[in-house]
Amino acid sequence: MPYLPTYDSRDPRYKTPYGAVASGTQVQFTLRPPRTETFSHASLTARFESRYDETVILKMPWQGHDLGQDLFSAELDTTGYVGLVWYSFRLVKLNGGTQDLGPYQLTVYDGTEEVPSWFGEGVTYQIFPDRFCRSQVPDPEGLVGGRWVHQSWEEFPEYRPDDRGEVRNRDFFGGDFQGIIDKLDYLKSLGVNTLYFNPIFEAAENHRYGTADYSQVDPMLGTNDDFSRLCGEAHRRGMRVMLDGVFNHTGFVSRYFNGDGFYPETGACQSWDSPYRPWFSFTQWPQKYDSWWGIYSLPAVNENDPSYRDFIFGSENSVVRRWLRAGADGWRLDVADELPDDFVHGIHEAARAEKPEAVVIGEVWEDGSTKVAYGVRRKHILGGHCDGLMNYPLRSAILSFFQGGGGEGFVKVMEAIRENYPPFAFYSAMNSLDTHDTPRLITLLGAGGEYRDQSREWRAQFRLSARQRCRGRALLKAAALLMFCFPGSPTIYYGDEAGMEGFEDPFNRQTYPWGHEDTDLLEWYRALGWLRGQHPALRRGSIRYVCGKGPLLAFLRESREERLLCVFNAGDTEQLFPLDEGRPRLVLGQAGFLRSEDDDSYLLLLPPRSGSVFFME
């Protein structure tokens, strides 16, 4: 007889419904201890964290026995509650001995609102605007920040400190909206449904995370009308546009802080009576102030200031609403976990009021259901805040798996996310292998690590050898397939499909190599876009793991229309994977299969460092 645990939160025999539940759900818990343990009583203790840690203790009456196990059951009422419930069990034996289990997490969310499905079902393409494509070499004269422009698109980004010891990020390449418009058909060929832009508003630095003026796009990109034209061209091709909302801090060089006096407005640094001064927290005006992670060029904003809230989301002409009206379809919130919950809620309400189909995606690097910031548990995905989060846990799990961490680790990490997240957040996640904040995956997998012990000069000059690149390309292809098969929106960081390399910022932010793409990778990404578009099971189907062991990982994506088996071999040798049911038909990949002459079973032959998708008949 197979071993059966006393409790398993992911098994419907022990807990129903599965995972996170909408507020008002009656959650059924069942303990199944071995009869030989002679337990006579059981109880459930539930702590409602967001209800001032109110604790409820429920008796779990004996319900009979099954397969040599006693059954103790109770039902927990979540009516009127939104937040986390931490629950545990106590079993008492006939002789007075006890056994405690837990605590376990139950996520209770507000299920009254319907989240638009377009983002999670589609393919997203992330563009770092200065480095994607330019239509002309811009003139930086008179622009904020004292910028300079690389005349050659092929030059390397500046990464060395200046004579003052600062890395100022004032070197620009001049990527612009017209360049993006010129490449929309190319992006369409990749199956892209959503364009996600890193910040586009006027700013002194090339990354534009220190916003200087929320009312206009950066002049190097074009005009406000050019942005609307870009949105219109994207919409005409069936694509939506998502903007980066940086609302936790502004730029030292900005209309609001005006640290260098560039703007004619009376900024927070010019006068104590400035209308913008309450937006910032000064410890010694004007020299000392709160800033993001202590970076002086990014003054932190007081998100509780009423005038700032009104400016960002509270009025008809707020930043959030104005740019949705101009053509955008959603917002990605920079450092969402550093924004107050009610501030994020205000953004969400404003976005939905302007466009009912608008989505809000938050940047959170950990399990967003348990994130604590400034001593407060964040409500990111409990409803009415973020519709989904950047799925950095998936990136970490994929990287670990293809670096030899084992399929067991992948399943453990990602099943915890699936259990803790409301379904809308799990299926609306932004899934990425790379972003502007991470090294390129082809470099990590090809080189075998980040080499943080090496100097920036060494990492800047590093290029994969032919052997390393062959390995990195193979693993990147398999990793990308896994991402495209996983629930949520697969997000391509510009240039991954072209084989761009690079360690951390700014080495991961080089210009797109137009005319020098890795054509093998490019065709693979086009095939991935086709795969996602053709198969509804990959866009909205359930996920069920069938193997996670060593170098092997396999799961089923199932919908009413179809059943797809996604299999991966992270090892350096061929692996065999037995199929006990169904007849496989290869959809994408290099795997083969053999059929047993004795029965209807099949044996999959998985090449090293590969992934494949089979249609199961």
C-alpha positions in Angstrom: 0.0 0.0 0.0 1.5 3.4 -1.0 2.3 5.8 1.8 -0.4 8.4 2.5 0.5 11.4 4.6 -1.6 12.7 7.4 -2.1 16.0 5.6 -1.3 17.3 2.1 -2.6 20.8 1.3 -2.3 20.2 -2.4 -4.4 17.0 -2.4 -8.2 17.4 -2.7 -8.6 14.5 -0.3 -7.2 16.8 2.4 -8.2 20.3 1.4 -10.9 21.6 -1.0 -10.9 23.8 -2.9 -7.2 23.8 -4.0 -5.0 26.7 -3.2 -6.1 30.3 -2.7 -9.8 30.9 -2.2 -12.2 33.8 -2.8 -13.6 35.4 0.3 -16.8 33.7 1.5 -15.5 30.2 0.5 -16.1 27.4 2.9 -12.8 25.5 3.0 -12.9 21.8 3.9 -10.0 20.3 5.7 -9.5 16.6 6.4 -6.8 14.8 8.3 -6.0 11.2 7.5 -3.7 9.8 10.2 -2.9 6.0 10.2 -5.3 4.1 12.4 -2.4 2.4 14.1 -1.5 5.8 15.7 -4.8 5.6 17.7 -5.7 9.3 17.5 -9.1 10.0 19.0 -9.4 13.8 18.7 -8.3 16.5 16.3 -8.6 20.3 16.1 -7.9 23.1 13.6 -6.4 26.5 14.7 -6.7 29.3 12.2 -5.1 32.7 12.7 -6.6 35.5 10.6 -3.6 37.8 10.1 -5.4 40.8 8.6 -8.1 40.6 11.3 -5.7 41.6 14.1 -4.5 38.0 14.4 -7.9 36.8 15.5 -7.6 33.1 16.2 -10.3 30.5 15.7 -10.1 26.9 17.0 -12.4 24.3 15.4 -13.0 20.8 16.5 -12.5 18.2 13.8 -15.0 15.4 14.4 -14.1 11.8 13.5 -15.8 11.0 10.1 -14.9 7.3 9.8 -11.9 5.6 8.2 -10.6 4.8 4.7 -7.7 2.6 3.5 -6.3 2.2 7.0 -6.6 5.9 7.9 -8.9 7.7 10.3 -10.7 10.7 8.9 -11.1 14.0 10.9 -12.7 16.9 9.2 -13.8 20.5 9.7 -14.9 23.5 7.6 -13.5 26.9 7.8 -15.6 30.0 6.9 -13.8 32.8 5.2 -16.9 35.1 4.8 -16.0 38.8 5.2 -12.3 38.2 5.2 -9.4 39.1 2.8 -5.8 38.3 3.7 -3.7 35.4 4.8 -4.9 32.7 7.2 -2.2 30.7 9.0 -3.6 27.3 10.1 -2.3 24.3 12.0 -3.6 21.1 13.4 -3.4 19.1 16.6 -4.1 15.4 16.9 -4.6 13.8 20.3 -4.1 10.1 21.0 -6.0 7.8 23.3 -3.1 7.9 25.8 -2.9 11.7 25.7 0.0 12.0 23.3 -0.2 14.8 20.7 1.0 15.5 17.2 1.1 19.1 15.7 1.1 19.9 12.0 1.7 23.2 10.4 1.5 26.1 10.2 0.2 26.3 6.6 -0.8 29.3 4.5 -4.2 29.9 3.1 -4.6 33.0 0.8 -8.1 34.5 0.8 -8.7 37.1 -1.9 -11.5 39.4 -3.1 -13.1 37.4 -5.9 -15.7 40.0 -6.8 -13.7 41.6 -9.7 -13.0 40.0 -13.0 -9.4 40.4 -14.2 -8.9 40.9 -18.0 -7.3 37.8 -19.5 -5.6 39.4 -22.5 -2.3 40.0 -20.7 -1.7 36.5 -19.3 -2.8 34.7 -22.4 -0.6 36.7 -24.7 3.1 37.1 -25.5 4.9 40.2 -24.2 8.0 41.9 -25.6 10.0 44.1 -23.3 11.7 47.1 -24.9 14.4 49.3 -23.4 13.6 52.3 -25.5 17.0 53.8 -26.0 18.5 50.6 -27.2 15.9 48.9 -29.5 15.9 50.8 -32.8 16.5 54.4 -33.9 15.3 56.1 -37.0 18.0 58.8 -36.8 20.9 60.0 -34.7 19.4 62.6 -32.3 20.9 65.9 -31.3 21.2 66.1 -27.5 21.7 69.9 -27.5 19.5 71.6 -24.9 18.0 68.4 -23.5 17.8 67.8 -19.8 20.8 66.0 -18.2 23.8 67.1 -20.2 23.6 64.0 -22.4 25.8 62.7 -25.1 25.0 60.4 -28.0 26.8 57.4 -29.5 27.2 58.1 -33.2 27.6 54.4 -34.0 24.8 52.0 -33.0 27.4 49.2 -32.6 29.3 51.0 -29.8 29.4 49.6 -26.3 27.4 51.4 -23.5 29.4 53.5 -21.1 30.0 51.8 -17.7 33.0 53.4 -16.2 32.8 56.2 -13.6 33.4 59.8 -14.7 36.2 62.0 -13.3 33.9 62.5 -10.2 33.7 58.8 -9.6 30.1 58.6 -10.7 28.4 56.3 -13.3 25.9 58.9 -14.6 24.1 56.9 -17.3 24.1 60.0 -19.5 25.2 58.2 -22.7 22.4 57.7 -25.2 22.0 55.7 -28.4 18.8 57.4 -29.5 16.3 54.6 -29.9 12.9 56.2 -30.7 9.2 55.6 -31.4 9.6 55.7 -35.1 12.3 53.0 -34.9 9.8 50.9 -32.9 7.0 51.6 -35.4 9.3 50.4 -38.2 9.8 47.1 -36.4 6.2 46.4 -35.4 5.8 43.8 -38.2 9.0 42.1 -37.0 7.5 41.9 -33.5 4.3 40.6 -34.9 6.2 37.8 -36.6 7.3 36.7 -33.1 3.7 36.3 -32.0 3.9 39.4 -29.8 0.6 40.6 -28.3 1.8 43.2 -25.7 4.6 45.7 -25.9 6.1 46.6 -22.5 8.2 49.7 -22.4 10.8 50.6 -19.8 10.1 54.3 -18.8 9.4 56.6 -21.7 9.0 60.0 -19.9 11.5 62.8 -20.1 14.5 62.0 -17.8 18.2 62.8 -17.6 19.5 59.2 -17.5 19.3 56.7 -20.4 17.3 54.2 -18.3 14.7 57.0 -17.5 13.9 55.7 -14.0 14.5 59.1 -12.6 11.5 60.8 -14.1 11.9 64.5 -14.9 8.5 65.2 -16.4 5.5 62.9 -16.3 3.6 65.1 -18.7 5.7 64.4 -21.8 7.7 61.6 -23.4 11.4 62.1 -23.7 12.2 64.2 -26.7 14.7 61.7 -28.0 11.9 59.2 -28.3 9.6 61.6 -30.1 6.5 63.6 -29.1 3.3 62.8 -27.2 1.6 62.5 -30.5 4.2 60.1 -31.7 3.5 57.9 -28.7 -0.2 57.9 -29.6 0.6 57.1 -33.2 2.8 54.2 -32.0 -0.1 52.9 -29.9 -2.5 53.2 -32.8 -0.1 51.2 -35.1 0.3 48.6 -32.4 -3.5 48.3 -31.9 -4.0 48.0 -35.7 -1.8 44.9 -35.5 -3.6 43.4 -32.5 -1.0 44.5 -30.0 -1.5 46.3 -26.7 0.9 48.7 -24.9 2.1 48.6 -21.3 4.0 51.5 -19.7 6.4 51.5 -16.8 5.0 53.5 -13.9 7.8 54.8 -11.7 5.9 56.4 -8.8 8.1 55.6 -5.8 10.7 58.2 -6.7 11.5 61.0 -9.3 14.7 62.4 -10.7 17.0 64.7 -8.8 16.9 66.5 -12.2 13.2 67.0 -12.6 10.4 69.6 -12.7 9.4 68.5 -9.2 12.7 68.2 -7.2 14.8 70.4 -9.7 18.0 69.7 -7.9 20.2 71.3 -10.6 17.8 74.2 -11.4 17.4 73.1 -15.0 13.6 73.7 -15.0 11.9 77.1 -14.6 9.5 75.8 -12.0 10.2 76.4 -8.3 11.1 72.9 -7.3 11.4 71.3 -3.9 15.1 72.3 -3.8 14.4 75.9 -4.6 11.9 77.0 -2.0 10.4 75.6 1.2 7.1 77.0 -0.2 7.3 75.1 -3.5 4.1 73.1 -4.2 6.3 70.1 -4.7 8.2 70.3 -1.4 5.7 68.2 0.5 6.2 65.4 -2.1 9.7 64.7 -0.7 11.0 63.9 2.8 13.8 66.2 3.8 15.9 65.5 6.9 17.8 68.7 6.4 16.4 70.9 3.6 17.6 71.1 0.9 20.8 69.1 1.2 19.5 65.9 2.9 16.5 63.9 1.8 15.2 60.4 1.5 16.1 58.7 -1.7 15.6 55.3 -3.3 18.1 52.9 -1.8 20.3 55.9 -0.9 20.9 56.9 -4.5 20.9 60.7 -4.4 19.8 61.1 -8.0 16.5 59.3 -7.2 14.7 61.3 -4.5 12.0 59.2 -2.8 8.5 60.5 -3.0 6.1 60.7 -0.1 3.2 58.6 -1.5 0.9 59.7 1.3 0.9 63.3 0.3 -2.6 64.2 -1.0 -1.4 66.5 -3.8 1.0 63.8 -5.1 -1.8 61.2 -5.0 -4.1 63.5 -6.9 -1.3 64.1 -9.5 -0.6 60.4 -10.0 -4.1 58.8 -9.9 -6.7 61.0 -8.1 -7.9 63.3 -10.8 -9.5 63.0 -14.3 -6.2 64.2 -15.8 -3.9 62.2 -13.6 -0.7 60.6 -14.9 -2.3 57.1 -14.8 -5.5 58.1 -16.7 -3.9 60.6 -19.1 -1.5 58.1 -20.7 -4.1 55.4 -20.9 -6.2 57.9 -22.7 -3.3 58.6 -25.0 -3.2 55.0 -26.1 -1.6 52.8 -23.4 -3.5 49.7 -22.2 -1.8 49.0 -18.8 0.8 49.8 -16.3 3.7 47.9 -14.8 4.5 49.4 -11.4 8.2 49.8 -10.6 9.1 48.6 -7.1 5.4 47.9 -6.4 6.3 46.4 -2.9 7.6 49.8 -1.9 4.3 51.5 -2.6 1.6 51.7 0.1 -1.3 49.3 -0.5 -3.9 52.1 -0.8 -1.7 53.9 -3.3 -1.6 50.8 -5.5 -5.3 50.4 -5.0 -5.8 54.0 -6.2 -3.8 53.4 -9.3 -5.8 50.2 -10.0 -9.1 52.0 -9.6 -8.0 54.9 -11.8 -6.8 52.5 -14.5 -10.0 50.6 -14.6 -12.1 53.7 -14.5 -10.3 55.0 -17.6 -10.2 51.7 -19.4 -12.1 48.7 -18.0 -9.7 46.3 -19.8 -6.6 48.0 -18.4 -4.2 45.8 -16.3 -1.8 46.6 -13.5 1.3 44.4 -13.1 3.6 44.8 -10.1 7.3 44.4 -9.8 7.9 42.0 -6.9 10.9 39.7 -6.8 9.6 37.2 -4.3 6.4 35.3 -3.6 4.0 38.2 -3.8 1.5 36.6 -1.5 3.8 36.8 1.5 5.8 39.9 0.7 6.5 42.2 3.7 7.8 45.7 3.2 8.4 48.3 5.9 6.9 45.8 8.4 3.6 45.5 6.5 2.2 42.5 4.7 1.4 43.7 1.1 -1.9 43.1 -0.5 -0.5 42.9 -4.0 -2.7 40.1 -5.3 -5.7 40.0 -3.0 -7.9 41.8 -5.5 -8.2 45.5 -6.4 -4.4 46.1 -6.4 -2.2 44.2 -8.9 -3.7 41.9 -11.5 -0.4 40.0 -11.7 3.3 40.2 -10.8 6.6 39.9 -12.4 7.4 36.2 -11.9 11.0 36.3 -10.7 10.4 33.0 -8.8 9.8 31.3 -12.1 13.0 32.8 -13.6 15.0 31.5 -10.6 13.4 28.1 -10.8 14.2 27.8 -14.5 17.8 29.0 -14.1 18.3 26.5 -11.2 16.8 23.6 -13.1 19.0 24.2 -16.2 22.1 24.6 -14.0 21.6 21.2 -12.5 19.3 22.0 -9.6 16.9 19.2 -10.4 13.3 18.9 -11.5 12.2 18.4 -7.9 13.3 21.9 -7.0 11.4 23.4 -9.9 8.2 21.6 -8.9 8.5 22.5 -5.2 9.0 26.3 -5.9 6.4 26.7 -8.6 3.7 24.6 -6.8 4.2 26.8 -3.8 3.5 29.9 -6.0 0.5 28.2 -7.6 -0.9 27.3 -4.2 -0.4 30.7 -2.7 -1.6 32.9 -5.6 -5.2 33.5 -6.6 -5.8 32.0 -10.1 -6.1 35.4 -11.7 -2.6 36.4 -10.5 -1.1 33.0 -11.4 -2.4 33.2 -14.9 -1.6 36.9 -15.3 2.0 36.7 -14.2 4.7 38.4 -16.3 7.1 35.5 -16.9 10.7 36.5 -18.0 14.0 34.8 -18.5 15.8 38.2 -18.5 14.9 41.8 -17.7 16.8 45.1 -17.7 17.8 44.2 -14.0 19.3 40.7 -14.7 22.1 39.2 -16.7 21.2 37.6 -20.0 20.3 34.0 -19.5 22.4 32.8 -22.5 25.4 34.3 -20.8 24.6 32.7 -17.4 23.9 29.3 -18.8 26.8 29.4 -21.3 29.4 30.7 -18.9 28.1 28.8 -15.9 27.6 31.7 -13.5 27.6 35.4 -12.9 31.3 35.7 -12.1 30.6 38.4 -9.5 34.2 37.9 -8.2 35.5 39.3 -11.4 35.9 43.0 -12.1 33.4 45.0 -14.1 36.1 45.6 -16.7 36.4 41.8 -17.1 32.6 41.3 -17.3 32.3 44.1 -19.8 34.7 42.5 -22.1 33.5 38.9 -21.6 32.1 37.1 -24.7 31.1 33.5 -24.8 33.5 31.1 -26.5 32.1 29.1 -29.4 31.7 26.1 -27.1 30.1 28.1 -24.4 27.7 29.8 -26.8 26.6 26.4 -28.3 25.8 25.2 -24.8 24.1 28.5 -23.8 22.0 28.6 -27.0 20.8 25.1 -26.5 19.8 25.7 -22.8 18.2 29.1 -23.7 16.1 27.4 -26.3 14.9 24.8 -23.8 14.4 27.5 -21.1 12.4 29.7 -23.5 10.2 26.7 -24.4 9.5 26.1 -20.7 8.5 29.7 -20.2 6.2 29.7 -23.3 4.5 26.5 -21.9 4.0 27.9 -18.4 0.9 29.7 -17.2 1.2 33.5 -17.5 2.6 35.8 -20.2 5.9 34.7 -21.7 8.0 37.9 -21.9 10.9 38.3 -24.3 13.5 40.8 -23.2 14.5 42.6 -26.4 17.3 40.8 -28.2 17.1 37.5 -26.4 15.7 36.1 -29.6 18.7 37.5 -31.5 21.2 35.9 -29.1 22.3 39.1 -27.2 24.8 38.4 -24.4 25.8 40.4 -21.3 26.1 40.3 -17.6 24.4 42.9 -15.3 23.5 46.5 -16.2 24.6 48.0 -18.5 26.1 45.0 -20.2 22.6 43.5 -20.6 21.4 46.8 -22.1 23.3 46.9 -25.4 21.8 47.9 -28.6 19.7 45.4 -30.6 22.1 43.8 -33.3 20.0 44.5 -36.4 21.4 42.6 -39.3 23.6 40.4 -37.0 20.9 38.3 -35.3 21.4 34.6 -34.4 19.1 33.3 -37.0 18.8 29.9 -35.4 17.5 31.4 -32.2 15.3 33.9 -34.0 13.5 31.1 -35.9 13.1 29.2 -32.6 11.4 32.2 -31.0 9.1 32.6 -34.0 8.2 28.9 -33.5 7.5 29.6 -29.8 5.2 32.5 -30.7 3.3 30.3 -33.2 3.1 27.5 -30.6 1.5 29.8 -28.0 -0.9 31.3 -30.4 -2.1 28.0 -31.9 -2.7 26.1 -28.6 -5.3 27.3 -26.1 -4.1 24.8 -23.5 -0.9 26.9 -23.2 -2.8 30.1 -22.9 -5.4 29.2 -20.3 -5.2 25.5 -19.6 -4.5 23.8 -16.2 -1.1 22.5 -15.3 -0.4 19.1 -13.8 3.1 17.8 -13.2 3.9 14.2 -14.2 7.7 14.2 -13.5 10.2 16.3 -11.6 13.3 14.3 -10.9 16.9 15.1 -11.6 17.4 16.4 -15.1 13.8 15.6 -16.1 10.8 17.8 -15.9 7.4 17.1 -17.4 3.9 18.6 -17.1 0.6 18.5 -18.8 -1.3 21.6 -20.0 -4.9 20.7 -20.4 -8.0 22.5 -21.7 -11.3 21.4 -23.1 -9.8 21.5 -26.6 -6.5 19.6 -26.1 -3.9 18.1 -23.9 -0.2 18.9 -24.3 2.7 17.2 -22.7 5.7 19.5 -22.1 9.0 17.6 -21.4 12.5 18.9 -20.6 15.9 17.4 -20.2 18.4 19.7 -18.5 21.2 17.1 -18.5 24.2 16.6 -20.8 23.1 13.1 -21.9 20.0 11.6 -23.6 17.2 10.7 -21.2 14.4 8.2 -21.5 10.9 9.1 -20.3 8.2 6.4 -20.2 4.6 7.3 -21.1 1.9 5.1 -19.6 -1.1 6.6 -21.2 -2.0 8.4 -24.4 -0.4 8.5 -27.9 2.1 11.3 -28.4 2.4 13.4 -31.5 5.4 15.8 -31.6 4.4 19.5 -32.0 7.7 21.2 -31.4 11.2 20.0 -30.4 13.6 17.3 -31.2 12.5 14.4 -29.0 11.6 11.1 -30.6 9.6 8.2 -29.2 9.3 4.4 -29.4 6.2 2.3 -29.1 6.2 -0.9 -27.1 5.2 -4.0 -29.0 3.6 -5.5 -25.9 1.2 -2.7 -25.0 0.2 0.8 -25.9 2.9 2.5 -23.8 5.5 4.8 -25.4 9.1 5.7 -24.5 10.2 9.3 -25.2 13.8 9.8 -26.3 14.9 13.3 -25.0 18.1 14.8 -26.4 20.4 16.5 -23.9 19.7 20.2 -23.0 16.4 20.2 -24.8 12.6 20.6 -24.5 9.7 19.3 -26.6 6.0 19.5 -26.7 3.7 16.6 -27.6 0.0 16.6 -28.4 -1.5 13.7 -26.5 -4.2 11.8 -28.4 
